[in-house]
């Protein structure tokens, strides 16, 4: 597996690849238990051993596992093995007893990081009676010094501002459509970047404020400081006012990640990232977006929609980790809208010219050809790194893998009283709702006597490009890799959204597919959709997949007419048949 | 083994078998199947039957409305139903989008924007014409014979019609007949109703601005029309005889009406019209009576639109000649869509007691054809059909209403999870989130099997469709809450439902993001 990681979607790839190793891709299902037992942190024996080694702290720690899971665990594994989720290992592990509350530490729990995962975990822990402190600190970005308030990536520099900018760009399109539907609106329009940024930032500030109030109401002690470990129960917090040492029985690391910068001249001095773009105080103008992960594509998409001129530089492939047919369709739909893609290209340097513009030199890695172009803005979207550096993890004995922290199926690190959730964990989808649910479930297991673990399987996600792409479950290539091409049936079709006709919007990339088992019940492995409001469309199907959706059920689900989501119920052409997946009629 | 293979391939195998059978016997009838009605159900059935090797003839005929509106092939949905309705709805949403664009920083002048009604109607009609044309081509390609005429029974196997070219009546015989004639809007029997009122059959091709409009009836057709008219800047009033959205969840229906009121649509509650007269200035004077207060009133409108329900088009079919039984103006069928006459079937809106929805009609028609001509045994499953009301905040649902769940399971055995939510996009333009609400009606015991889901908000149809598939797959509350959300969407709110009505806790959200 490639560990040279280009963008933030890598984690999903890794999940898929890891799970492939652990589950049936080896072709020998009965080896699974062994495989799981020998995997890094998946095994009950290791858990027990680890907890045994912590016995000296047993007076405060809930000691031992009592071997309640252990050998008998395999019998409880649900029949269906999903390649995304190592359920065998998950069920083999004993459920830890809950943490004792009270004791001689300052807190029962210190959560390091006040983002989606950390806040969800902290609030839930307090609800379950724990004494909790939550640290949050944002280092300013190197180029522009951008910083922000409590709430983490999603609220401040991620999903929320991104979705708002996306919406702004769609609304520009809507103005043109309104004209075609007969509204007497002058559609020669421009956005006011300053006003947009201000509106977005005002919304973010209000969310920050609500978050603070919520923490106060829920009695989570919030510390605006950067934490680093002294030992496995002691943290040094660097505050504005100085330093403070605090202790806790249990720690949850939820520090998340930040965008990477390439190691080339001028990268940090002149380039910005998604951490800066949503509060940029001037129009981005002609922008080079380096990286074709979902962040790069989304930024390029809304910049184009707002009338700027983005170019996307792609080192190898678009949307690594996603279904590649869909990824290429997304790229094509962006190209159709006038966003150029520089393929197989890496940046070499960024210089500031006298006129203030940025001269970017780059190289085609295939032809070796070098070229250059000038831009107003260069935006790095080459991936994200976990913020392990400031934590001083060696003091606590916590293992890391690259810049992430590996955890077991209960989000425990190799140190029994230290857990990690959210983007900082190794090999799991970096998504807000995943972080929130994992954080909340962890708190319930720690303090609420719950046993339920986070199920990382079949997590749906959406790329908010102008024509959105959403998916849940397996990509076509992963399904083929997992089950073999002969055992996979792909149903697909192009479709024409009713609303697209009057404004004569391109329907060329409105496409969807279902990847399914070829025989038997034809269980659906994955669903993929490119079109309007893709996230809204796929969410329900994600619940369906979790409920065991089959092709037979899908095509016997009555559609809602006229929607685009109903196209899933009308899928009837298999790739194998070679029939034309382009629709003729609209309505019967 | 054959029966276990999936739809299309199985169909093909059986159609081959059937073609062999057909070839070996001299046909007693002109056609294997005559379909009466070229709407969603009829066309789907006819095309599928041809695919299965049957010889098929399809009749379609549209009687003009009292004001003379008529249309082409394809039935209600394409011509005077879902398609034009969704386009008008979209036009109205786009007007709203222009205002939102301003809030998001676009330098667009949204003061006094007005729609060009005629341009809109022309665009909508052009789209419909193109669909009509594609439908015609499709029928030709698929070798479905089509006659643009009204067919009526002479006896159970014989259909009589007047060909377009000549005066003389023609007859054809068929082994099987499928009645798929659908329905048309009702008119009230009050003075002036047909002379001065129009219906949804007319509004989408109306050659002048509707202006101040009285919409009589608060079913989904009435509410949708009122809403797009409001969104386009006209001034609709909705007259409600008893309740809004009969048959839908009461709480959601009331929320929907409140949402419309908030947008400035006025409702005349418990009111029935008494007469419509044309004044000398050309406007329409409508007299009405409030049945609660027993008071009479009147008001003047530019347009009166009847949306008081739809009736099945049985009267021109001469069903007595075939011995087919009817109930009110509909035809009663069994689970295999057969009428009391075994070789005569009915699908679509003409069927008594089934959801009147295009996709239902299409699927039922197609499955019927497969049973008739391809040896299939699969019956149409009318349970848990999702539907959407395309009002400005849309309402979509699948499965049971809260009332139905209580009726069937008892109040003690159901749990309702509910919540208000705030769509991320609504903040900047400061759109009202007051009616953004959703709920899940579930069994209280065990894994809490979900009986119904209800959602009011943007793009409701797109949101609910997947959940309809989930419900059919046995969705439980446990699974729902462990489905990871897609952030930021509104659909993800379903995965965040945590407050039960029983708890009495406040279902209003505080934070947005954790």
Interface residues (C-beta under 8 A of the other chain):
Chain A: X116 X119 X120 X123 X151 X154 X155 X159 X160 X163 X164 X167 X168 X171 X172 X174 X175 X177 X178 X180 X181 X182 X183 X184 X185 X186 X187 X189 X190 X191 X192 X193 X194 X195 X196 X199 X200 X203 X206 X207 X210 X211 X213 X214 X431 X432 X433 X434 X436 X437 X452 X455 X459 X460 X461 X462 X470 X498 X499 X501 X502 X522 X532 X533 X535 X536 X537 X538 X539 X540 X541 X542 X543 X544 X546 X547 X548 X549 X550 X551 X552 X553 X554 X555 X556 X557 X558 X559 X560 X561 X562 X563 X564 X565 X566 X568 X569 X572 X584 X585 X586 X587 X588
Chain B: X6 X7 X8 X40 X43 X44 X47 X74 X77 X78 X82 X83 X86 X87 X90 X91 X94 X95 X97 X98 X100 X101 X103 X104 X105 X106 X107 X108 X109 X110 X113 X114 X115 X116 X117 X118 X119 X120 X123 X124 X127 X130 X131 X134 X135 X137 X138 X141 X357 X358 X359 X360 X362 X363 X378 X381 X385 X386 X387 X388 X396 X424 X425 X427 X428 X458 X459 X461 X462 X463 X464 X465 X466 X467 X468 X469 X470 X472 X473 X474 X475 X476 X479 X480 X482 X483 X484 X485 X486 X487 X488 X489 X490 X491 X492 X494 X495 X510 X511 X512 X513 X514
